[in-house]
Amino acid sequence: GIMDKRVLPTLQSVFGFSSFKKSQEGIVTSILEGKDVFAAMPTGGGKSLCYQLPALLLPGITVVISPLIALMKDQVDSAIQTGISAAYINSSLDKDKASKVYLDLHNNNIKLLYISPERFALPSFISSLQELDISLFAVDEAHCLSDWGHDFRPDYLSLSNIKQFFPKTLITAFTATATKKVQSDIIQKLDLKDPYITRASFDRPELSYRIVRKSD
């Protein structure tokens, strides 16, 4: 497909990179071509750019589902610093702040919304999301969906309803740890349609390994 003409200028002006890291380009292109994506990427592999850049170029809102409430504020702050209008909704927000976020969402003032997986289990929350124009769901730590995985979290299971409630919305699943079994489990549970699949190399050139025989 033709690479969206705005991609490289946005990569440069917003993120300050002149080229993509390995595997980022394939993910970004696939999302913009309207495909679901499964991506196994090492921590530090530049994952957030893979959904933040499309978030800027897609018409509606990108919803990021992240289990780490403690990190959510940092993620939002860093997105805002990058120049992306972002917000989060989780249990740490008081009522006033939450209703301010909903208002901003309805007024199309937010491109990137971070939520916790527990939220998605609330029918009232799903109804409020359905009133919005959502272009993309990015599921972070997607291995938490799989009981074959090392970190299964029951609160993730409600995410298997995304396609049911948002049949036209794209889903991108990210994980840093997925065996092939966990991978197919995630694809099945999220009901990803003919997804683009990428498994980035976990080789970290900046790390070197030495094995030394122990004396004594």
C-alpha positions in Angstrom: 0.0 0.0 0.0 1.0 3.6 -0.4 2.6 5.0 2.8 0.4 7.8 4.1 2.1 11.0 2.9 1.9 12.5 6.4 3.7 9.7 8.1 7.3 10.7 7.6 6.7 14.4 8.2 4.9 13.6 11.4 7.6 11.1 12.5 10.1 14.0 12.1 8.2 17.0 13.3 6.4 15.4 16.3 8.7 12.6 17.4 12.0 14.0 16.1 13.1 10.9 14.2 14.2 10.8 10.6 13.5 7.1 10.2 11.6 4.3 11.8 13.2 1.7 14.1 12.9 -1.9 13.0 9.4 -3.2 12.8 7.8 0.2 13.7 7.1 1.1 10.0 5.3 -2.2 9.3 3.0 -1.7 12.3 2.2 2.0 11.6 1.6 1.3 7.9 -0.7 -1.7 8.6 -2.8 0.4 11.1 -3.2 3.2 8.6 -4.2 0.7 5.9 -6.9 -0.5 8.2 -5.5 -3.8 9.5 -5.5 -5.3 13.0 -1.9 -5.9 14.3 -0.2 -8.3 16.6 3.2 -7.1 17.7 5.7 -8.8 19.9 8.3 -6.1 20.7 11.0 -5.9 23.4 10.6 -3.3 26.1 12.4 -0.2 24.8 11.7 -1.2 21.2 9.8 2.0 20.6 6.3 0.6 21.0 4.4 3.7 22.0 5.3 5.4 18.7 3.6 2.5 17.0 0.2 3.7 18.2 0.9 7.3 19.0 1.8 8.2 15.4 -1.3 6.6 13.9 -3.4 8.3 16.7 -2.3 11.6 15.3 -3.2 10.7 11.7 -6.5 8.7 12.3 -9.7 10.8 12.4 -11.0 9.6 15.8 -9.6 8.7 19.2 -7.1 6.0 20.0 -7.8 4.1 23.2 -4.8 2.6 24.9 -5.5 -0.1 27.4 -2.7 -0.4 29.9 -2.6 -2.4 33.2 -0.1 -0.1 34.9 -2.2 2.6 36.6 1.0 3.8 38.3 2.6 4.6 34.9 -0.5 6.0 33.2 0.1 9.5 34.3 3.7 9.4 33.2 2.6 8.0 29.8 0.0 10.8 29.4 2.5 13.5 30.5 5.1 12.2 28.0 2.5 12.1 25.2 1.5 15.7 26.0 5.1 16.7 26.0 5.5 15.1 22.6 2.6 17.3 21.4 -0.3 14.8 21.5 -3.5 15.6 23.3 -3.8 12.8 25.8 -5.7 11.9 29.0 -6.4 8.9 31.2 -9.4 7.5 33.0 -8.7 5.2 35.9 -9.7 4.8 39.5 -7.2 7.5 40.7 -9.3 10.2 39.0 -11.9 12.0 41.1 -15.4 12.7 39.6 -14.7 16.3 38.5 -11.5 15.4 36.7 -13.2 12.4 35.1 -16.1 14.4 33.8 -13.7 17.0 32.4 -12.0 14.2 30.5 -15.4 13.0 29.1 -16.2 16.6 28.1 -12.8 16.9 26.2 -13.4 13.6 24.5 -16.9 14.7 23.3 -15.4 17.9 22.0 -12.7 16.0 20.1 -10.0 17.6 22.2 -8.3 14.3 22.9 -6.5 12.0 20.5 -5.1 9.5 23.0 -7.0 8.0 25.9 -5.4 5.7 28.4 -7.6 3.4 30.4 -7.2 0.4 32.7 -8.6 -3.0 31.7 -10.9 -3.0 34.7 -12.8 -0.1 33.1 -13.7 -2.1 30.1 -15.6 -4.5 32.3 -18.1 -1.8 33.1 -21.1 -1.7 30.8 -21.7 2.0 31.6 -18.2 2.8 30.5 -18.5 0.9 27.2 -21.7 2.8 26.5 -19.9 6.1 27.0 -17.1 4.9 24.7 -19.6 4.0 22.1 -20.8 7.6 21.9 -17.3 8.6 20.7 -15.5 8.1 17.4 -12.8 5.6 18.2 -10.4 4.6 15.4 -8.0 2.3 17.3 -7.7 0.2 20.4 -4.1 -0.4 21.4 -3.9 -3.3 23.9 -0.7 -3.1 25.9 0.8 -6.1 27.8 -1.6 -8.3 25.7 -0.1 -11.5 27.1 -2.2 -10.8 30.3 -5.1 -12.1 28.2 -3.8 -15.5 27.9 -4.0 -18.2 30.5 -1.0 -19.8 28.7 1.0 -16.7 29.6 3.0 -16.1 32.7 1.0 -13.1 33.8 -2.7 -13.9 33.2 -5.0 -11.3 34.5 -8.8 -12.0 34.7 -9.5 -8.3 34.3 -8.1 -8.5 30.8 -10.8 -11.0 29.7 -13.4 -8.3 29.2 -11.2 -7.0 26.3 -12.4 -9.9 24.3 -15.6 -7.9 23.9 -14.0 -5.1 22.0 -14.8 -6.4 18.5 -18.4 -7.2 19.6 -19.0 -3.6 20.8 -16.8 -1.9 18.2 -16.9 -4.1 15.1 -15.4 -1.4 12.8 -12.6 -0.3 15.1 -9.0 -1.6 14.6 -7.1 -3.4 17.4 -3.4 -3.5 17.8 -2.0 -5.9 20.5 1.4 -5.4 22.0 3.4 -7.7 24.2 7.0 -8.2 25.1 6.6 -11.8 25.9 4.7 -14.2 23.7 5.3 -17.8 22.8 3.5 -18.9 19.6 0.8 -20.4 21.7 0.2 -17.2 23.7 0.3 -15.3 20.4 -2.5 -17.4 18.8 -4.4 -17.2 22.0 -4.3 -13.4 22.0 -5.3 -13.2 18.4 -8.2 -15.5 19.0 -9.4 -13.8 22.2 -9.3 -10.3 20.7 -10.8 -11.6 17.5 -8.1 -9.9 15.4 -9.2 -10.1 11.8 -6.4 -11.4 9.5 -3.8 -9.4 11.5 -0.5 -8.1 10.4 1.9 -10.1 12.7 5.4 -8.9 13.6 7.9 -10.3 16.0 10.7 -7.9 16.5 14.2 -9.2 17.3 14.9 -9.3 21.0 18.6 -8.9 20.3 19.8 -5.9 22.2 23.1 -4.8 20.6 23.8 -2.5 23.6 23.8 -5.5 26.0 26.6 -8.1 26.0 26.5 -11.4 27.8 29.4 -13.2 29.4 29.3 -16.6 31.0 32.1 -17.2 33.4 32.9 -20.4 35.3 32.5 -19.9 39.0 35.6 -20.6 41.1 35.0 -21.9 44.6 
